[in-house]
Each structure stands twice: as structure tokens, then as C-alpha cells.
């Protein structure tokens, strides 16, 4: 499991005064330094960004039914001594002072660890209702406004009942790739079987959509 930082501040005043304490993490928890070492990513702020690079270097797409916390994001940056970065896009529409159980976990993890892997680079936060809406939003952008990297922390099981729709969306993800967008997508939960059959740990390798494209 990764280590998300959730501060629990309940008001803007409390958020501005909180100290963001850093707890001692057990060896079983993945912290930023573990990921950097595991994947051979240099530590420290991103430098030498090309003058022709896209205006938005990286973006996270999250479900519009969830909230996120800019306060927790800043605590994560401070606690792991990362280079300063901001959440942009439509984050203000989803920002909350208080993260209750399961209300912020997925967006917080996504944006926090993107900040850890690409230090000092702002992240555009975008909330959508579906993969289809996300694709429409991206495909309608001119190349100059497309993010260089997109992270999608959630996925859904494939189903024969809507195979043609999934194939269509996979082709559009390919179109974005041809336009220079690198897309990272969750392969699923609970290991290689992705809980298939539903609710079990089964023995069949199953990758969630859209990582299965």
C-alpha cells in the first residue's frame, strides 16, 4: 500500500495552522523514496523542461463523485520535503477541508504520488463522470493544450455486453497517444485477478479497462 497523507483539518483556519506531522512508516508501506529507487527515477525537481513542451505537463482525471484536499496535498509535499507544486484545473470545485473515510483517498493518492515522481511540476485536476467524458474533453483540445502525461487511478471490469464501446474508446486512447499524450491507467485492484469472478481472488489474469487497451 502507498502512504497517502490525510491531515483531517475541518476548517480553512485549522488547515492553515496545522503542522503536518510525519509519522514513522513501516517497511511494508511504499513511500516516495521507495518508488524512485524501484523505478530508477532521479530524485529532485524536474529540470530542463523544453520551451516547446505542452502548457500542461501532467493531469489527473478523477471521478466527479469524489473530493480531494489541497491541504492534504500540501502536507504531503511538506512531509516528504518535495519541491513545491500546485493543483490547478478545476480542483476548486472538488476541494474539501475535511476528508471522511473513502471520500478523498483515490484522488489524494493519485495527485500526491504524481507530485513525488515529477517533483515541482504542477498538476491539472479534472473531475469527470465517465471515461467517455474524459476522452471527449481531451480529444477536443488542440495539441498545444493537451497534457503530456495523464494519470487515471481507477478502472472498470471489461464486459462482453459493451465490448464494442470499449473497443471504440481504446481506439480513441490510441489517437491521444499518437498526439503525444502518455497515459497511465490503473490495472485493477486486489492483484492480477482484479476480483474476477466478482468478489473473489480467482485464478484468472484479468486487467481492468482502460489499462487493457
Order of alpha helices (4+ residues) and beta strands (2+ residues): alpha-alpha-beta-alpha-beta-alpha-beta-alpha-beta-alpha-beta
